[in-house]
Amino acid sequence: MKKIFIILILVACVLVGLVLLKDQIIKSTIILSAEKITGAPTSIGKFHLGFLSQTVVIENFKMFNPKGFSKNKLIDLPKIRVSYDLSAFLKKRLHLPIVEIELKEMLLEKNKEGQLNVDALKVAQKEDTKEEKKPAAQMPIQIDDLKLGIGRIISFDYSSKKEHPIILVYDVGIHKQYKNITSAQQLAALIISEPMKAAGIKGAQIYGVAMLAGSAILPVALAATFIAKDHAIAEFTSNTDHAYEASLEALRYLGKVTKEIKDKKTIDGEVNGAQINIKIKENENKKTSVFVTARKHLLPQSEVAGGVLYIIEQKI
């Protein structure tokens, strides 16, 4: 009886080990595939494959900049949830009825030569898209329904002659839905290009590639509309004095301070030709609220306000 009990424990340990090894192997395969498609370093926090539920959950998927740019992350996907068809997989076909992706942030970067980081990705190169449309080693893929949540885009422009980059933040905050995706290249192009389109960012080479790669993709839903505002607001645990000093530093870093009233915790300034007003106060939760307004020729400049607030966050 004792020997049987020991054998059962050993079998259980082996099974647990195989399950953990299975997730690690697939996780590594996904990282290598993503890097091959995009040409950019990629990492995954957690990965879990459910056989009975036929679902895959990926947490903290991050893609970093390609060569020629900073080592910052390019894309931050906190969670990816996928339902898969096991019977199709056994026939060497990847059929994913539903793919849900939440994009927290995309960090666009334009280098001193004026090239965008997204346009330097392998998936954005037209000649590569044509030549590697269906690589021999790539399993046929069919995604029936893609649900894409888009958070914010942070843009760094180093191409100007200014001492510091121009920083803009686009709080998109929408959910879009697509059908009939038939390649990993189409999926990658959508994840990269759709947030930029939603924010109204123009002139990216990847748009044309995404259009060619995704000609059969059908957009079916838009849950929200991106509306321009003139402000950005955030809440911090630091006190108002610290937030005030951080706001002064941020404004001087990005542009200039034209007026400050310390006892009222208000600052006026100018960034990229836009008039900036910053108000700092303690809210009812005993936390510090920082409210940044930006207008240029009376027109709202929410992306400029967001850029100022982003630097304030870094300073705090």
C-alpha positions in Angstrom: 0.0 0.0 0.0 2.9 2.3 0.9 4.6 1.6 -2.5 1.4 2.4 -4.4 1.0 5.7 -2.5 4.6 6.6 -3.4 4.0 5.7 -7.0 0.9 7.8 -7.1 2.8 10.8 -5.7 5.6 10.4 -8.3 3.0 10.1 -11.1 1.3 13.3 -9.9 4.6 15.1 -9.7 5.5 14.1 -13.3 2.1 15.2 -14.6 2.4 18.6 -12.9 5.9 18.9 -14.3 4.6 18.1 -17.8 1.8 20.7 -17.5 4.2 23.4 -16.4 6.7 22.4 -19.1 3.9 22.4 -21.7 3.0 26.0 -20.9 6.7 27.1 -20.9 7.4 25.4 -24.3 4.3 27.1 -26.0 5.2 30.4 -24.3 8.7 30.3 -25.8 7.3 29.3 -29.2 4.9 32.3 -29.2 7.8 34.7 -28.3 10.0 33.3 -31.1 7.1 33.5 -33.6 6.3 37.1 -32.6 9.9 38.1 -32.9 10.2 36.5 -36.4 7.1 38.3 -37.7 7.9 41.7 -36.3 11.7 41.7 -36.0 11.4 43.2 -32.5 12.2 41.8 -29.0 9.2 40.3 -27.2 8.4 39.1 -23.7 5.5 37.4 -22.0 4.7 37.5 -18.3 2.3 34.5 -17.8 0.9 31.9 -20.1 -1.7 29.3 -19.5 -3.3 26.8 -21.9 -6.5 25.1 -20.9 -7.3 21.8 -22.6 -10.8 21.3 -21.2 -11.9 24.9 -21.7 -10.0 25.2 -25.0 -8.7 28.7 -24.0 -5.4 30.4 -23.9 -4.6 33.3 -21.5 -1.5 35.4 -22.0 -0.6 38.2 -19.5 1.9 41.1 -19.8 2.8 40.7 -23.4 5.3 43.4 -24.3 7.0 44.2 -27.6 10.1 46.4 -27.6 11.5 48.8 -30.2 13.4 47.4 -33.2 17.0 48.4 -33.9 17.7 52.1 -34.4 15.4 53.3 -31.6 15.5 53.4 -27.8 15.1 50.3 -25.7 11.6 51.3 -24.6 8.6 49.1 -25.0 6.6 49.6 -28.1 3.4 47.8 -27.2 2.0 46.8 -23.8 -0.8 44.2 -23.8 -1.8 43.3 -20.2 -4.1 40.5 -21.3 -4.8 38.4 -24.3 -7.6 35.8 -24.1 -8.0 33.2 -27.0 -10.5 30.4 -27.6 -9.2 27.7 -29.9 -10.6 24.7 -31.8 -8.8 21.6 -30.6 -10.0 19.4 -33.4 -8.7 21.9 -36.0 -5.3 22.0 -34.2 -5.0 18.2 -34.3 -5.5 18.6 -38.1 -2.6 21.1 -38.1 -4.9 24.1 -38.6 -5.1 27.0 -36.1 -8.7 28.0 -35.8 -9.4 30.7 -33.2 -13.1 31.5 -32.9 -12.5 34.4 -30.5 -9.4 36.5 -29.7 -9.7 39.3 -27.1 -6.8 41.8 -26.8 -6.4 44.7 -24.5 -3.8 47.2 -25.5 -2.9 49.4 -22.6 -0.2 51.5 -24.3 1.6 52.0 -27.5 4.8 54.1 -27.5 5.4 55.6 -30.9 8.9 56.9 -31.4 10.2 59.0 -34.3 14.0 59.1 -34.4 16.3 61.9 -35.4 16.1 60.8 -39.1 12.3 61.1 -39.0 11.6 57.3 -39.1 8.8 55.8 -37.0 9.5 52.7 -34.9 6.4 51.0 -36.2 7.6 51.5 -39.8 10.9 49.8 -38.9 9.1 46.6 -37.9 9.5 43.6 -40.3 5.7 43.4 -40.7 5.6 46.9 -42.0 8.0 46.2 -44.9 6.0 45.7 -48.1 8.5 43.5 -49.8 8.6 41.2 -46.8 4.8 41.0 -46.6 4.6 39.8 -50.2 7.5 37.3 -50.0 6.4 35.9 -46.6 2.7 36.1 -46.9 2.4 32.4 -46.0 5.7 31.0 -44.9 6.1 27.2 -45.4 6.6 26.6 -41.6 3.5 28.7 -40.6 0.4 26.8 -39.6 -2.7 28.0 -41.5 -4.7 30.4 -39.2 -8.3 31.5 -39.1 -9.5 34.1 -36.5 -13.3 34.4 -36.7 -13.8 37.3 -34.2 -11.1 39.8 -32.9 -12.1 42.2 -30.1 -9.5 44.9 -29.7 -9.5 47.3 -26.8 -7.3 50.4 -27.3 -6.0 52.4 -24.4 -3.5 55.3 -25.1 -0.7 56.2 -27.4 2.4 58.0 -26.2 4.3 59.7 -29.0 8.0 60.7 -28.8 9.3 62.9 -31.6 13.1 63.2 -31.7 13.2 64.6 -35.2 12.8 68.2 -34.3 15.8 70.4 -33.5 14.6 70.9 -29.9 16.7 69.9 -26.9 14.0 67.5 -25.8 11.5 65.3 -27.8 8.0 66.5 -28.5 5.8 64.3 -26.4 2.1 63.8 -27.1 -0.4 61.5 -25.5 -3.6 60.3 -27.1 -6.2 58.8 -24.8 -8.1 56.8 -27.3 -10.2 54.5 -25.0 -12.2 52.6 -27.6 -13.1 49.0 -28.4 -13.2 47.7 -32.0 -14.2 44.4 -33.4 -13.1 42.6 -36.6 -13.9 39.3 -38.4 -12.1 37.0 -40.8 -8.4 37.3 -40.0 -6.3 34.7 -41.9 -2.7 35.3 -41.0 -0.4 36.3 -38.1 0.8 39.2 -40.2 -2.7 40.6 -40.5 -3.2 40.4 -36.8 0.1 42.1 -36.0 -0.6 44.9 -38.6 -4.1 45.5 -37.1 -2.8 45.7 -33.5 -0.2 48.2 -34.5 -2.1 50.4 -37.1 -5.6 50.5 -35.6 -4.7 52.6 -32.4 -2.9 55.1 -34.7 -5.8 55.4 -37.0 -8.2 55.9 -34.1 -6.0 58.7 -32.7 -5.8 60.4 -36.1 -2.0 59.9 -36.5 -1.1 60.2 -40.2 1.8 59.4 -42.5 2.8 55.9 -41.2 4.0 53.4 -43.8 2.4 50.6 -41.9 -1.1 51.8 -42.9 -0.6 50.8 -46.5 0.8 47.4 -45.5 -2.1 46.8 -43.1 -4.6 47.7 -45.9 -3.0 45.2 -48.3 -2.6 42.5 -45.6 -6.1 42.9 -44.3 -8.2 43.5 -47.4 -10.6 40.7 -46.3 -10.9 41.8 -42.7 -14.3 43.2 -41.8 -14.7 45.9 -39.1 -18.0 45.2 -37.5 -18.3 47.3 -34.3 -17.1 50.5 -32.6 -18.0 50.8 -29.0 -16.9 54.4 -28.5 -15.8 57.5 -30.4 -12.5 59.3 -29.8 -13.4 62.9 -29.0 -10.9 65.7 -28.7 -10.7 67.4 -25.3 -8.7 70.3 -24.0 -7.5 68.6 -20.8 -5.9 65.6 -19.1 -6.3 64.8 -15.4 -4.6 62.3 -13.0 -4.6 61.5 -9.3 -1.5 61.0 -7.2 -0.7 59.9 -3.6 2.1 62.5 -3.2 1.2 65.9 -1.6 0.3 69.0 -3.5 3.7 70.7 -2.9 5.6 67.8 -4.5 3.1 67.7 -7.4 3.5 71.4 -7.9 7.3 71.2 -8.1 7.0 68.2 -10.5 4.6 70.2 -12.7 7.1 73.1 -12.9 9.9 70.8 -13.9 7.7 69.1 -16.5 6.7 72.4 -18.0 10.2 73.7 -18.2 11.4 70.4 -19.7 8.8 70.5 -22.5 8.4 74.3 -23.0 8.4 77.3 -20.7 6.6 78.6 -17.6 5.0 82.0 -18.1 3.3 82.4 -14.7 3.1 80.6 -11.4 1.1 81.1 -8.3 2.4 78.8 -5.6 -0.2 79.4 -2.9 -3.0 78.7 -5.4 -1.1 75.8 -6.9 -1.6 77.1 -10.5 0.9 77.3 -13.3 0.7 78.8 -16.8 3.0 78.0 -19.7 3.6 77.2 -23.3 4.4 73.9 -25.1 4.6 73.4 -28.8 2.7 76.7 -29.4 -0.1 75.7 -27.1 -1.1 77.6 -24.0 -0.9 75.4 -20.9 -2.7 75.8 -17.5 -2.0 73.4 -14.6 -4.1 73.3 -11.5 -3.2 71.2 -8.5 -5.4 70.5 -5.5 -6.1 68.0 -2.8 -9.4 66.1 -3.5 -11.9 64.6 -1.2 -10.0 61.3 -1.1 -7.0 63.1 0.4 -5.1 62.5 -2.8 -3.6 65.1 -5.2 -5.4 65.8 -8.5 -3.4 67.4 -11.3 -5.5 69.0 -14.0 -3.7 70.1 -17.3 -5.4 72.2 -20.0 -4.0 72.9 -23.4 -5.3 75.1 -26.2 -3.8 76.5 -29.4 -5.6 79.4 -31.1 -8.6 78.5 -28.9 -8.7 74.9 -30.2 -8.4 72.0 -27.7 -5.0 70.2 -27.7 -5.7 67.2 -25.5 -2.6 65.3 -26.8 -0.4 68.2 -25.7 -2.1 68.3 -22.3 -1.6 64.5 -22.1 2.1 64.9 -22.9 2.6 67.4 -20.1 0.8 65.2 -17.7 2.9 62.2 -18.7 6.1 64.0 -17.8 4.6 65.1 -14.5 3.9 61.4 -13.8 7.5 60.6 -14.5 8.7 63.5 -12.2 6.4 62.5 -9.4 
